[in-house]
Amino acid sequence: MYSAPIDQYDLFDTVQFVKENSEKAYVDCIQSLIASKPFGNRKFYIFSFMKRVDDASGVKKMYHQPRLTRPEPSPGSTLMKVNPNNPEEATIIWTLPNEDAFGLYKQGKVFGNEFVHECVQKYLNDPKSMCRPDQDDPSESMIREINKEKHSRCG
C-alpha cells in the first residue's frame, strides 16, 4: 500500500472544513428547533448536553432539549434562551465544560475564556443561582396550561 506524505495545507483545509461544517450543522440544528416553535411563539430554553451512545468506541451524541424552565446545571452542558419570533438570536445563559476541563478556561490558559470561567465558578460556588427563572419565564400554572394545550394538539 502506498501512502503519500500529508501536505500541511491539505491537513489545515481538511480540519477547517470539518470545523466549519460541524459549526454549521450545530447552528442549523438549533435554528430548526427554534423554527419548530415547540411552545408556540413563547420564548424558551434549549438545554444542550452530550451523552455517550457507545461505551466501547466512546461515540457521543449531542442532544438539544426545549424547555420552559431552567434545568439544574451540569458539567458538559449549555443552556441558552431563544425567541421563536427572532430565531437569529440566542442568549447563552451558561456553558459548562466537562468537569476534568474546568481549570482550562482560566485567563492565561490555552482555552482561556472569561464567560466559561465565570460559569464554572458559579457552578462550583452557587449552582442554585443558575436555576433562577428569568422575569419573563412562565409561572407553574402557565406551564401546566401550555403543556396541556401542547398535548391536546398532539393527541
C-alpha positions in Angstrom: 0.0 0.0 0.0 1.3 3.4 -0.9 0.9 6.3 1.5 1.7 9.8 0.4 3.0 12.4 2.9 0.4 14.7 4.3 0.6 18.2 3.0 0.3 20.7 5.8 -2.0 22.9 3.7 -4.3 19.9 2.8 -4.4 19.0 6.5 -5.3 22.5 7.5 -8.0 22.7 4.8 -9.5 19.4 6.0 -9.5 20.4 9.6 -11.0 23.8 8.7 -13.7 22.1 6.5 -14.7 19.7 9.4 -14.8 22.6 11.9 -16.9 24.9 9.7 -19.3 22.1 8.8 -19.7 21.0 12.4 -20.4 24.5 13.5 -22.9 25.0 10.6 -24.6 21.7 11.5 -24.9 22.8 15.1 -26.4 26.2 14.2 -28.8 24.6 11.7 -30.0 22.1 14.3 -30.6 24.9 16.9 -32.4 27.1 14.3 -34.5 24.1 13.2 -35.5 23.6 16.8 -36.4 27.2 17.2 -38.4 27.2 14.0 -40.4 24.2 15.2 -41.9 26.5 17.9 -42.3 23.8 20.5 -44.1 26.2 22.8 -45.8 28.4 20.1 -44.4 32.0 20.0 -43.2 31.8 23.6 -39.5 32.3 24.5 -38.0 29.0 25.7 -34.7 27.5 26.8 -32.6 25.0 24.9 -30.6 22.7 27.2 -27.8 21.1 25.2 -25.8 18.2 26.6 -23.6 15.3 25.3 -24.3 11.7 26.0 -22.2 8.7 25.3 -24.1 6.3 23.0 -21.4 3.7 22.7 -19.1 3.0 25.6 -16.8 0.7 23.6 -16.0 3.3 20.9 -16.6 6.4 23.0 -19.1 7.8 20.5 -21.1 10.7 21.9 -24.2 12.4 20.6 -25.4 15.9 21.4 -29.0 16.4 22.5 -30.9 19.7 22.4 -33.9 19.7 24.7 -36.5 22.6 24.5 -37.7 23.7 28.0 -39.9 26.3 29.6 -37.8 26.3 32.8 -34.2 26.3 33.6 -32.8 22.8 34.4 -30.1 22.3 37.1 -26.7 23.0 35.6 -24.4 20.0 34.9 -20.9 19.7 33.5 -20.8 19.3 29.8 -23.9 21.3 29.2 -25.0 24.6 27.7 -28.2 26.5 28.3 -29.5 29.2 26.0 -32.7 31.2 25.8 -34.3 31.7 22.4 -37.2 33.6 20.9 -39.1 31.9 18.0 -40.0 35.4 16.8 -36.3 36.2 16.4 -34.6 32.9 15.6 -31.4 34.6 14.6 -30.5 35.4 18.2 -29.9 33.3 21.2 -28.7 34.3 24.7 -26.3 31.8 26.3 -27.2 31.5 30.0 -24.3 29.2 30.8 -21.9 26.8 29.2 -20.0 24.3 31.3 -17.2 22.1 30.1 -16.7 18.6 31.4 -15.5 18.6 35.0 -12.0 17.5 34.2 -11.6 20.6 32.0 -12.8 23.2 34.4 -9.3 24.6 35.0 -8.5 25.1 31.3 -10.7 28.1 31.0 -9.0 30.5 33.4 -7.4 33.6 32.0 -3.9 32.8 30.6 -4.8 29.1 29.9 -4.9 27.6 26.4 -8.7 27.8 26.3 -9.0 30.9 28.5 -12.5 32.3 28.3 -13.9 34.7 30.8 -17.5 33.7 30.3 -16.9 30.0 30.6 -14.6 30.6 33.7 -17.4 32.6 35.3 -19.9 29.8 34.6 -17.6 27.3 36.2 -17.2 29.5 39.3 -20.9 29.9 39.6 -21.4 26.2 39.3 -18.8 25.4 41.9 -19.9 28.1 44.4 -23.6 28.6 43.9 -25.2 26.2 41.3 -28.7 27.0 42.5 -28.3 30.6 41.3 -28.0 29.3 37.8 -31.5 27.8 38.0 -33.3 31.0 39.0 -36.0 31.9 36.5 -36.0 35.0 34.3 -38.7 37.6 34.9 -40.4 36.6 31.6 -40.5 32.9 32.4 -44.0 31.4 32.8 -45.4 30.6 36.2 -46.0 27.0 37.2 -49.7 27.3 36.4 -48.9 28.8 33.0 -46.5 26.0 32.3 -49.3 23.4 33.1 -51.6 25.3 30.7 -49.0 25.4 27.9 -48.2 21.7 28.3 -52.0 20.8 28.4 -52.5 22.8 25.2 -49.5 21.3 23.5 -50.6 17.7 24.4 -54.2 18.4 23.2 -52.8 19.4 19.8 -50.7 16.2 19.6 -53.4 13.9 20.8 
